[in-house]
Amino acid sequence: MISMNIFNTAVISALITFVICFVLGKPVINYLHKLKFGQFIRDEGPESHKKKTGTPTMGGVLIIFGILVGSLIFAWKYPNVIPILIVTIGFGIVGFVDDYIKVVMKRNLGLRAWQKLLGQMIICAVFAAYVLKVSGLDTTMLIPFSGGKYLEFGLLYVPALFFIILGTVNGANFTDGLDGLASSVTVLIALFFTVVAVITGAGIDPVCGATVGALLAFLCYNVNPAKVFMGDTGSLALGGFVASTAIVLQLPLFIPIVAFIYLIEVISVIIQVGYFKISGGKRVFRMAPIHHHFELGGWPETKVVAIFSIVTALLCLIGVIAV
């Protein structure tokens, strides 16, 4: 039977975080306006996005702060939230530096690719060491729809962790391209993890609940037309949350199901870039990531976000059955 105390912890954490982020939302947006931390819109992006130039970005700091506060309130009782917070905040810091270079230092590309990858790999290494040396988790992952069977990774576990984390983080980053898209998709994934965490008693309910609360509050300011963007600060942090939470729950093999939108966004970019080089300039999609393909096909942003969110909701329900 599910402990009512565990259920209450997840809900209370979500409510506290929602209130904190909602109340701080407007002052944070105003402060980002004052600092002139406006979004830079790439020339190669959709023409309709040019009107978003100057919208405050780096709003991911609000999400991270909310998750941190909502989790640490219960950390004394739920120490398993710590490694997830480390990964979430760690990737958030990498994203913050990248945003700062682009927005404040006016270097459009932000961190160089090797710098960003190095920072991400350091975080992966710290997390892998914690999982293997401190957490007590074994090197298995639950197989979806298997009735409780686990796949043993053995020596391939650490390389698998790196691949899973880096792939998920960059998938979240590519998903953050339309008003409310990354927030809507990720809040559903976080809700899935909250349900699983409560049912299994994994001891990470506060951080899952806090993420749900933070994203719901952020969506109040991020839905179309967005008053603030999360930037790489938020998208990388959310990718880190999804990957690390899945690993702690031993559910990395469920990421392609519940975070299918992340996956298809990454695949669309790989296909587009690869085919462009092979074919000498031809494209598979109108534009990648794939949400822009639908947008340029005539779908309004709100429809793309709604459809992608509905797909994620359905897949999360399937994910619950697959557990």
Helices and strands as residue ranges (DSSP letters): H 4-34, G 47-52, H 60-72, H 81-103, H 113-130, I 131-135, E 140-142, E 150-152, G 154-156, H 157-175, H 181-200, H 205-222, H 231-248, G 252-254, H 255-258, H 260-279, H 290-296, H 301-322
